[in-house]
């Protein structure tokens, strides 16, 4: 099968391969080093080098950004996103094998994303198995139709017959937002006995609100964070149960997909979902045997 080849470029089977990793805010986040390490590890396995790049025009890859990469004889491009939702890619990317990392796109050669659905079901099952029936969700202010975590959690709660829209609360995506959302949740006439927080920053705010209202974790309130990349769960008291996002493995899968496209001519446009593991710590327990009174 013919290899993918840029105009005027030598056969990639004999020319050293260069892969570009280009992204929006993802490459400035605390987990960027983990992504880059995964990309580099798989690139070394495939005999490729990695070029780190940033768009000149914000989060969207423009035509002249792509032209600059091709001028460096880049033969494969990984577009990394911070949002986890859908991204628009220029049609000129059809000139070169490419992968969308932590994002979905109708035009990507391949898409590497966390398995949100599987992780959400595992988290909800963890809480239901512990006896929780009043489960809340604390997230940032986003377009809910584009939030894969919220969609996955809502679907899992519906499937477990524990979904209550009153317990889905959004605010700013930081500790202050988690604090305000948790205060609101715990002051409801029928407060939740467990909270699923979008990430560790929101969970930190949830801890602060729970302490203020004397809702002891996990005796009165269990807490799980879906993304452990922004805060170390061991640093909270009690240590926070989290979902570990597999950024290292995602970086590896992105490179392997690219190399498959380059060497075998495969442009399947497939979606690769990478499994997320629950890191169990001490923030989840069984609910009180008696219905908790509204806090505060």
N, C-alpha and C positions, 0 to 999 in steps of 0.2 A: 504494500500500500504506500502511496506517495506521501512524503513528508510535507508539512506546511512550510512554505518558503516565501520570504518577502522578496519583492522585486529587486533584482540585482544582488541578492544575498547568497552566499555560498550554502552548500548543503549543511543543515544543522547537525547532521550525524558526524561531521568532521570539523565544523567550526565551533569554538567554544560558545555555549549558550549563555545569554544574558537575559534574566527575568527582571522586570520592573515591578516593584511594589509601590503603588500610588494610592493615596487615600485622603479622605477628609479628616474630620476630627479624631478618627480612631487612632491615628498614629501619634496623637498627642496625649492619649489617655494613659493611665498607669499600667494597663495591660499591653501596651504597644510592644514592649520588649519581648513579651511572651509570643506575640504574633510573629515578630521578626525572627525570633529564635527558631520557631517552627518552620518558617519559610526557608531560612538559611540551612537548617538541618536537612530538609528534603532536597534543597537545591544541590548541596554537596553530594548527596546520594546519587543524584541524576547528572552530575558533572556540570552543573550550571553555577553561575555567579548571580548575585542579586544587586540591583540598583534601586536605592530608595529615592523616591521622588514625591513632590507635592504639586497639586494643580496650581497653575498661575491665576486661575479665575474662580477661586472658592472651591466648594465641594464638588462641583461638576467638572468632569474631564472634557475640556474643549478641544477643538480640532488642532489648534497650534500646540497644545500640551502633547497630544498624540504625535504630532510631527516632530517635536523635540525628542521624544522617546525613540522614535524610529531612526532619527539621526544618530543616536547612540547604538544603533544596530541591536536594539532590543527585539527579541523574537517571541516574547510572551509577556503578558501584562496581568497583574493581579490588582483589581480595584477593591480596596478595603473601605468599608463604611462603618461609621459609628452608630448609625440609627437602627440597624437590624431590619429595616423595612425595604421597600422597593426603591430602586435607583434607575435613573435614565442614563443610558450610555449612547455615545455618538455612533452613527452608522459606520463611520470610518474604522471602528474597531473590527469590522469584518475582515480587515486586511491582515490581522494578526490574531493568533490564539489568545484568548483572554478568559479570566475567571472573575466573578463577583464574589467577594469574601465578606461574610456577615451581612449579606444583602441579597435580595432577589431582583431579577431583571428579566424582562421578556426577551432581551437581545443578547444576554450573556452566553458565552460558549459553555460555561458550567457555573453553578451556583453552590457555594459552600456555606451552610448555615447551621446554627445549633438546632437540635431537634426539640423545638419549643413544645410541641404537642406532647411528646413522650415525657419531657421533664415536668410539664404542668400536671399531667395525670399522676406522675409519681409523687409530686408534692401534695396534691389533694388527697391521694390515697394514704400517704403518710399521716396526714392529720385526721382523716376519717377513721383509719385503723386505730388511732389513739383515742377515738371517741368524740371528736369534734363535729358538731352539726352547724354551729354558727361560725362561719369562716369568712373573714373579710379580706379585701385586696386593697393595698395602698400603693398608688402609682403616681408618676409625674403627669403634668398637664401635657397630653399629647393628643394627636388625632387617633382616637381609639380604633378606628378601622385600620390604621397602619401600625398598631402595636401588637406584634405577634405574641408577646407574653400575655397581654390582657385577653386576647382572643383565645389562647390556649387555656388559661386559667378559667375563664368564663365557661368554656365548653366542658372542661373537666368538672367544674362545680355543678353544671346542669346535669351531666351524666351521673353524678353521685347524689343528685337530688338535694344539694345543699346550697344552691345559688340563691342569693338574695340581693337584688340590685341596690338596696339601701346600704349594703356593706361594701360596695365598690366606691372608693373615695379617692379622688385625685387632687393633687396640689402641685406646688413647685417641686422639681426633681432633685431635692437635696434634703439634708437633715431637718431643716426648718419645716419643709413640706410634710415630711413624715411625722414630725411632732404634731402639727396642726391636724393632720388627717386622723392620727390615732386618738387625739383628744376628742374629736368629733365622733369617732366610732365608739369609744368607751363611754361616752355620755348618752348614747342611744338608750331608749327604754329596754331594749333587748340587745345588749352589746355583744360583740363577737367574743368567742373564747380562744380564737386563733387568728393571726394575721399573716397574710402572704405579702411581703414587701417586694417591690420591683427590684431594688438593689440594696447594698449595704448602707448607703447614705440614708435612705429612707428608713431602714431598720434602726439605725442609730437614733433617729428622731423618735421612732416608736418606743424605743427603750426609755428615752427621756420623758415622754408623756406617761408611759406606764409607771415610771418611778414617781412622778408628780402625783398621780392619782392612786398610788399605792396598789396598783394592779401587778402583783409580784409575778415575774417571769421565771419559770413557766407555770407556776401554781394557778394564777388567775388568767394568764394570757400566754399562749404559745406564739412564737415568731419564727418565720422562715424568710430568708432573702433569696430571691431568684438569681441574682448575679453577685458573686463574691469578689469581683475584680476591683472594686473601689475601696474595700475595707477588709481587714483581716478579722475573720469571725472569732479567732481566739482572743482578740484584744478586748472584746466586750465581756461583760459579766451579767448573766452567765454567757459562756461562749455561744456564738450564734450559729445555728444550723443554716446551711446555704446550699444553693445549687452551683456547682463549679462549672463555669463555661469553658469549654475545651479549646481555648485559643491556640495553644501549641499544635494540637492535632488538626485544627482547622487550617492553620498555615501549611502544615505538611500536605494535607489533602489538596489544597489549592495548587501547590507546585506539582504534585503527582498528576493532577488533572491536566495541567498545562503541558507537562512533558508528554503525556499520552497524546494530546492533540498534536504536538509538534512532530513527534516521531512516527506516529501511526496514522496521522491525518484524521483523527477522530474529532468531530465537532458535534457531539450528541446533544448539547444543550441540556444536560441532565442536572438534576438537583441532588446534591449530596448532603445528607443530614448527619451531623456528628452528635453522638449520644452525650448527654450531660449527666453527671453523677451527683447524687445528694451527698453532702458532707455532713454527717450527723454529729451534732454537738449537744449542748445541754439546754437549748432554748425551746424545746418541744417536750410537752408532757401531756398527761391526760387531763381533761377538764375537771373542775370541781364537781363532786357528786351532787351538789345542790346548785340550782341555777344562780349565777352570780347576780348580785344587785348592780344597778347602774352605778358607774364610778363617778366621783366628783360631784 
